[in-house]
């Protein structure tokens, strides 16, 4: 590993990406989510924040845990953090030197901003031809909207995703989580890992251009296919599925229950279990295309019968019959679910200011090189001295930068 990125005991582990060096210039959610995935898998991620206030999400609360918002903690574990003023040419030079030692650079500035700071792809590639450089933006590096700012909710709106999300007779709504940002982060990981694999053959890095809008368009999948095939504009179905019936949340005697009868056999099992034997083979409902065409007749029949028993009772009966079914848990119920616990999806880490922090663990299950939560999210500027000293900055220079407010 390069001396510039250090070889401290903090980095000694057996993760799948151990030895991968990542310079993280990103902030908020899409980039930090991507680099956390890499860090969980063992990459050495150095997160660069501004010296004045750090990543915006440090203040996106309440709730706060210690000095920082829970939002920041959710996507910044396993990273080393430095805080520098990129408007100061001395700091830009230091970060550029870090970029020459990195395998991967990730940024999510508006297109052109990184280049103006001297940290764009062409500038970094000149000094580091093998670098895999990842840019995440609202609309990508090309096209008439390239210079527009990128926001999760706007990408969901422009992509059409919001138009098919929400109740049929209600207003369009965004996802309950920031789906465009999170999807972009995942696409960034896929792209950069593919670029690293290509580098093994060619020795050359490349530029990975990720757009929030592109990611949301890619998620349209079967919705877009239906539009192409039929010429009809997709619409909102609430919790229901446009091409599978019954596949939606139903009210019961005391709450809602999600049912997913994804084929004709499951439909027949469902009908028998809930007491709708008489219509199981009804020509109007016998096959899935029939049920889709006649959903307005079928759904009220199902709602009427399910209203007679509580959700938990129906859930037990349907599960025993082999029908996919599940309660609509609140977030706290989901986090406490026995299956979630059995899959080790909740992690804990000690933070020097906030105490024990609970967080969602990695969903990746690797039999030999499993991801791990090793360190808490860094305090603002926690590793500035460590990283810059390893880069060759002497104590007097570091003290001068701190005195000037250029680094924290």
ZAZALUM-739538 format. One line per 10 residues: number of its first residue (from 1); for each residue x, y, z of C-alpha. Coordinates in steps of 0.001 Angstrom, whole numbers, plus 524288, in hexadecimal, padded with zeros to 5 digits. Layout:
NUM) X:Y:Z; ... .
REM end
This chain:
1) 80000:80000:80000; 8049D:80D9C:7FCC7; 80B12:81515:807EC; 8023F:82094:804A6; 7F661:8193C:80934; 7FD22:81347:814C7; 7FEC7:80588:81A13; 7F977:80710:827C8; 7F38D:7FBC4:82F91; 7E65F:801D2:82C49 .
11) 7E827:7FC41:81E90; 7EBD0:7EE67:8225B; 7E075:7E5B1:81E72; 7DCBD:7DB57:81489; 7D1A8:7E1F0:80D5A; 7CF16:7DEB4:7FF19; 7D3D5:7EC3D:7FB14; 7DF44:7ED0C:80490; 7EA23:7F4E4:7FE26; 7E0DF:7FCE0:7F5B8 .
21) 7E35D:80B5B:7F7A7; 7D7D4:81493:7F65D; 7D7E7:82362:7F6F6; 7CA1E:827B8:7FA2B; 7C72E:835C9:7F642; 7B888:833C5:7F727; 7AE7B:83844:800EC; 7A02F:836D1:804C9; 79B54:82937:800BD; 79E05:82378:7F344 .
31) 7ACE4:823EB:7F3CD; 7AE4D:82109:80259; 7A536:81553:800E9; 7ADA6:81012:7F5D7; 7BA5A:81204:7FD47; 7B495:80BE7:809A0; 7B199:7FFA1:801D7; 7BFDC:7FF69:7FD9C; 7C495:80223:80B6F; 7BC22:7F745:81115 .
41) 7C2BB:7EE25:80771; 7D029:7F23E:80C34; 7D444:7FDAB:803AE; 7DBF1:8089F:80A18; 7D303:81444:80809; 7D7E5:821EF:80B0E; 7CC59:82B21:80BE6; 7CF7B:83947:808BD; 7C6B1:84383:80F0C; 7C758:8523B:80F67 .
51) 7CE5C:857D8:81B23; 7C394:8613D:81EF6; 7B7DE:8587D:82161; 7BA7B:84B62:81B48; 7B0B3:84327:813D1; 7A36E:849F4:813C2; 79D04:83E14:819D7; 7A48F:83FEF:8267A; 79A4B:84A3F:82986; 78E6E:84379:8238F .
61) 78769:840D3:83048; 781B0:83E8B:839C9; 783E2:83414:83DA5; 7921F:8361C:84120; 79BAF:82C39:846BE; 7A6A0:83378:84D68; 7AA6D:83F2F:84513; 7A519:839FE:83847; 797FD:8365E:83286; 793E1:82830:831A1 .
71) 7929D:82A86:822EF; 7A15E:82C92:821BA; 7A44E:8208C:829CF; 79BB3:81811:82124; 7A4BF:81867:81540; 7B272:81BE5:819FC; 7B78A:810C4:82255; 7C489:809F7:81FC6; 7CA73:8164D:819D5; 7D59E:81F25:81D88 .
81) 7D1CE:82D63:81D31; 7D9BF:83967:81A1B; 7D4DB:84778:819FF; 7DB27:85137:810B4; 7D79F:85DCB:809A5; 7D7B3:85A8C:7FB2A; 7D75F:86904:7F80D; 7E512:869F4:7FDC1; 7EF23:8664C:7F350; 7F7B4:85FAD:7FD88 .
91) 7EC9A:85680:800FF; 7E904:8540F:7F2D1; 7F709:85003:7F073; 7F6B1:84698:7FBF5; 7EA0D:84053:7F76E; 7EF56:83F5E:7E98E; 7FB0A:8381A:7EF1B; 7F1D0:82ED2:7F60A; 7EAE0:82CAD:7E914; 7F78C:8285D:7E2B9 .
101) 7F85A:81D5A:7ECB4; 7EA29:818E4:7EB87; 7E47D:80D8E:7E3E8; 7D731:8140B:7E3FC; 7D2B4:8222E:7E52C; 7C449:824E0:7E7B7; 7BDFA:83244:7E67F; 7B013:83735:7E57B; 7B1F2:8459C:7E282; 7AA42:84C50:7D7C4 .
111) 7B129:8493B:7CACA; 7BD05:851DF:7C8E5; 7BEF4:85542:7D73D; 7C96E:84B0D:7D9E2; 7D0EC:84F7D:7CDCE; 7D081:85D9C:7D26D; 7D6A4:858F7:7DF19; 7E16D:8520F:7D795; 7DBC2:844DD:7DB5B; 7D455:84120:7CF03 .
121) 7D605:8345E:7C7CB; 7DFA0:8394B:7BD96; 7E7F6:83FF6:7C7E4; 7E853:8341C:7D0C5; 7EA77:82AA2:7C57D; 7F658:83247:7C0CB; 7FD4C:82F4B:7CD87; 7F6BE:8221B:7CFD8; 7F361:81B16:7C305; 7EDFA:80F3B:7CA28 .
131) 7E404:816B3:7D207; 7D5C4:812D5:7D18C; 7CEDE:81FD5:7D2DE; 7C07C:81FCE:7D695; 7B7B2:82B91:7D4A8; 7A9C8:82B61:7D9E3; 7A0D1:8367D:7D5F6; 79295:83969:7D3D6; 7926C:83807:7C50C; 79FE2:8332F:7C12D .
141) 7AB7D:839CB:7BABB; 7A4BB:83BA3:7AD91; 797AD:84029:7A858; 78FB7:84CB6:7A942; 78D74:84B6B:7B7F5; 79B53:847C2:7BBDC; 79D73:85467:7C348; 790E7:85380:7CB16; 7926A:85046:7D99E; 78F45:84260:7DD87 .
151) 784FB:83F90:7E7C4; 77F21:8326E:7EB00; 770F5:836CD:7EAC3; 7729F:83DFD:7DDD8; 778AA:831F2:7D787; 76D38:829C8:7DC63; 763E1:833BA:7D682; 76A83:835BA:7C953; 76CBF:82715:7C76B; 75E4C:823DB:7C83B .
161) 7602C:81B8E:7D45E; 757B6:824A9:7DC76; 74CE3:823FA:7D265; 74B15:8157E:7D555; 74CD7:816BD:7E411; 7413A:819A1:7ECC9; 732DF:81652:7ED7B; 72B50:815BE:7E0B8; 7229B:82118:7E46E; 72CEC:828AA:7EBF5 .
171) 7387C:83159:7E901; 7457F:82BED:7E452; 74F0C:829BF:7EF77; 75D93:82758:7F10C; 76329:81B0A:7F701; 763B6:81AAF:805C2; 77289:819E8:80462; 77B67:82168:7FB13; 77ABA:81750:7F04B; 78162:81F51:7E5B3 .
181) 78D33:82253:7EE35; 78E4B:8147D:7F356; 78CCA:80E86:7E5D4; 7974A:81791:7E076; 7A068:81354:7EB52; 79E3B:80515:7E80B; 79FEE:80754:7D969; 7AC83:80E9F:7DCA2; 7B1AA:802AE:7E3D6; 7AE14:7F9AE:7D89F .
191) 7B473:802BB:7CEC3; 7C0FD:804C7:7D647; 7C2AF:7F65E:7D939; 7C0E7:7F368:7CAB5; 7CAEA:7FDEB:7C77A; 7D488:7F81F:7D136; 7D2C7:7EACB:7CAE0; 7D54F:7F0D9:7BD8A; 7E178:7F771:7C2FC; 7E6FD:7EA21:7C674 .
201) 7E748:7E71F:7B7EF; 7EB01:7F448:7B23C; 7F25E:7FB11:7BD2B; 7EA40:8072B:7BA5F; 7DFEF:80D7A:7C2B6; 7D3BB:81423:7BDB6; 7C8FC:81DD9:7C0E6; 7BC5C:8186C:7C68D; 7B13E:82219:7C407; 7A54C:81F73:7CCA4 .
211) 798AC:82733:7CC1B; 78D84:82735:7D5E1; 78412:82866:7CA79; 78A45:81D23:7C2F3; 7896A:81486:7CEEF; 77AF5:81757:7D0AC; 77825:81514:7C243; 77EF8:807DE:7C377; 775DE:8046A:7CEAF; 769EA:8060C:7C601 .
221) 76CDD:7F897:7C00E; 75FB6:7F1BC:7BE0C; 75838:7FE90:7BF71; 75FB4:8043B:7B3E2; 75E64:7F76F:7AC77; 74FB9:7F7F4:7AE18; 74F74:805DE:7A910; 757AB:8022E:79D3D; 74F61:7F62E:79A63; 741DB:7FBF1:79C11 .
231) 7438F:80A6E:799F5; 73BC2:80CAA:7A65C; 7409E:81607:7B0CC; 74345:80E83:7BD7E; 73B8B:81336:7C92B; 73B54:811FA:7D7E3; 73605:805B4:7DE5C; 7392B:80897:7EC8B; 73ED7:7FC3F:7F277; 73995:7F406:7E734 .
241) 74104:7EEBA:7DB8F; 73D4F:7F2E8:7CDC7; 73E64:7E534:7C7FF; 73C3D:7DBA6:7D358; 72F81:7D9E7:7DAEF; 72DE8:7D830:7E667; 73AC2:7DE8F:7EA09; 73860:7E9B6:7F386; 73555:7EDD3:8015E; 727B2:7EA75:80628 .
251) 7205F:7EFB5:811F9; 71D05:7E569:81C12; 71569:7E5CA:828B7; 7201F:7ED8E:82F93; 72A2F:7F23B:825C5; 7302D:7EFD1:81878; 7367B:7E396:8130A; 73F01:7E24F:806ED; 73B6B:7D6E1:7FE15; 74366:7D2B0:7F23D .
261) 73C73:7C7FD:7EAA2; 74604:7C803:7DF68; 74072:7BCE9:7D74E; 733DA:7B564:7D4EA; 736DF:7AA98:7DEA6; 73963:7B47E:7E951; 72C9A:7BB26:7E5CA; 72544:7AE61:7E77D; 72BC9:7ABE3:7F498; 7288B:7B997:7F8DD .
271) 71A5D:7B87F:7F4A5; 7187C:7AB7C:7FB9D; 71ED4:7B05E:80815; 716B3:7BCAC:8094B; 709EB:7B610:805A3; 708AC:7BA5D:7F797; 7085A:7AC98:7F213; 6FC9B:7AFE9:7E9CA; 70429:7B99F:7E18D; 71151:7B2C1:7E11F .
281) 70E5C:7AD4D:7D39B; 704ED:7B7F0:7CF4F; 70817:7BB18:7C112; 7096A:7C962:7C4E5; 7146A:7C614:7CE61; 719F9:7B8E4:7CA27; 726B4:7BDFF:7C483; 72F0E:7C9AA:7C7E0; 72BA0:7D118:7BB53; 71D50:7CED9:7BEBC .
291) 71F65:7D418:7CC6D; 726D2:7DFEF:7C778; 71BE0:7E334:7BDF0; 71189:7E13E:7C86F; 718A9:7E693:7D452; 70DD3:7F067:7D731; 70459:7E527:7D907; 70D97:7DC4B:7E08C; 713E9:7E56F:7EA4F; 7073D:7E939:7F15E .
301) 70409:7DAB7:7F326; 71149:7D877:7F975; 71047:7E488:801FD; 702F3:7E061:806F0; 70756:7D2ED:80B5C; 71443:7D765:8115C; 70D43:7E176:819B8; 707AE:7D698:8223E; 71472:7D2B4:828F3; 7206D:7D9C3:82E49 .
311) 72CD9:7DB00:82656; 734E4:7D1E8:82ECE; 72AF1:7C6F2:82D8D; 72A3F:7C84C:81ECD; 73900:7C8F2:81E16; 73A55:7BC0E:82559; 72FFB:7B522:81D31; 7353D:7B9EB:8102F; 7435A:7B6FC:813B7; 73F7D:7A927:8176E .
321) 73909:7A7DD:80A1B; 74592:7AC27:8037A; 7406A:7B958:7FF02; 74A71:7C463:7FFB6; 7456B:7CDB3:80A12; 74AFE:7D769:8139E; 74739:7E1C5:81D6B; 749E8:7EFFD:81A2B; 7537E:7F2A8:82507; 7572A:7FFDE:82A3A .
331) 765BB:802D0:8297D; 76800:7FF67:837C7; 760BA:7F292:835FB; 768D2:7EF5D:829E9; 7759A:7F241:830F3; 7717A:7E93F:83C11; 76C9E:7DE5D:8331D; 77253:7D0F2:83674; 7766D:7CE84:82860; 77D5A:7DBAF:827B0 .
341) 78476:7D861:8344A; 787B7:7CAAF:82FA2; 78DE8:7D074:82383; 79674:7D97F:82BDA; 790CB:7E57D:8255E; 79270:7EE12:8315C; 7A034:7F20F:83526; 7A59D:7F966:840C8; 7B1EE:80183:84190; 7B7F9:809C5:84C56 .
351) 7B933:81835:84972; 7C226:82090:8520F; 7B809:82B55:8539D; 7AAFA:824AF:85123; 7AD36:817DD:85842; 7A78F:80BAB:85208; 7A165:80E3C:844CC; 7983D:80470:83E96; 79793:8044D:82FD7; 7930E:7FC0B:82475 .
361) 79D99:7F246:820B8; 7A1D2:7EE2E:8131F; 79864:7E51F:80C04; 7A3B8:7DE76:80503; 7A64A:7D0BE:809FC; 7B379:7CBAB:8056B; 7B799:7BE6E:80A9D; 7C628:7C18B:80B88; 7C7CD:7D04F:80B4B; 7BBB6:7D59D:811D5 .
371) 7B9FE:7E445:8132C; 7BB43:7E998:820E7; 7B88D:7F5AC:828E6; 7C628:7F888:82E43; 7C641:806D5:83200; 7BC90:81180:83545; 7BA0B:81CB1:82BD5; 7C552:8264B:82D43; 7C437:83288:83548; 7C600:83EEA:82D5D .
381) 7D456:83F17:82989; 7D791:8336E:8322C; 7E234:82E03:82944; 7E750:83A7F:8230C; 7F42C:839FB:82A5A; 7F609:82B64:8282A; 7F38A:82BFC:81985; 7FB0C:8387A:816AF; 806A3:83429:81EDB; 80712:82765:81728 .
391) 806B5:82FAA:80AE0; 81339:83668:80F47; 80DEA:842E8:81541; 816D7:846DA:8206C; 811FA:84B10:82DCB; 814DB:85996:82BD3; 80DAA:85A09:81ED3; 80223:852CF:8248E; 801B3:85C1E:83015; 80200:867AB:826C0 .
401) 7F6C1:8623C:81EC0; 7EEF6:86043:82B22; 7F1F7:86DF5:82FEC; 7ED1A:87372:822FB; 7E08A:86B86:823C1; 7E443:86460:8173B; 7E34D:85729:81DD2; 7DCB6:8520F:829DB .
REM end
